[in-house]
């Protein structure tokens, strides 16, 4: 075969292949526009439903988009005249191999679906999981992104999240705080209760309902320990938590109520064997 015959054969092949190529290009262009329209339409329909979580919307849109892209790719390949059955079999075998090698990622994927369906937490909630605490910034397909109070970003695998314990501080609108406040044994119990009541009543962030609770918890070695329960909204909780301790110290100082520190008796022996008692 000379060069002219090779060029002529290539031209004939191109003329024969050209309709398939045009068909494939048209399918690709139409498919891209259809996918974009489908995403716009589905997002609009899901956003109208007030019970649809934004994370669930994004998650479903990503899954639908990739499924449609794979179908579009197979259609384009078929339009080019390539046998799609064998191609689909190759994709299936490759998918099985990838799935076996990415079992951990598949576990995280399944965990992400469970989190989105059962909603143990949502974006904006403060949670503690796997020894980490932070505000949920984003729930991704494989990982959940947390922002810690120290402005550090932590990625927790969804598989571990769905199979472990989750402490959600934001699930309920109200939150209860417990304070243990120790006073000296020489303090008058009713006086201490009245001062604590005054501190609580002066703080506007502490809720009246549920009512605060003040009671004695322990008669400890060096102090009488009072247990105080107060309630606040999630938005006011941390500021209230700090304010009540600060105001308690200020009021105790004004009223002369002692907050004792731990004491220990130390026995020192002289060289003659006699004990000398000293305190620290």
Secondary structure by P-SEA (a helix, b strand, c coil): ccaaaaaaaaaaaaaaaaaaaaaaaaaaaaaaaaaaaaaaaaaaaaaacccccaaaaaaaaaaaaaaaaaaaaaaaaaaacccaaaaaaaaaaaaaaaaaacaaaaaaaaaaaaaaaaccccccccccccccccccccccccbbbbbccccbbbbbbaaaaaabbbbbcccccbbbbbbbbbbcccccaaaaaaaaaaaaaaccccccccbbbbbbcccccccbbbbbbbbbcccaaaaaaaaaaaaaaaaaaaaccccccbbbbbbbbccccbbbbbcc
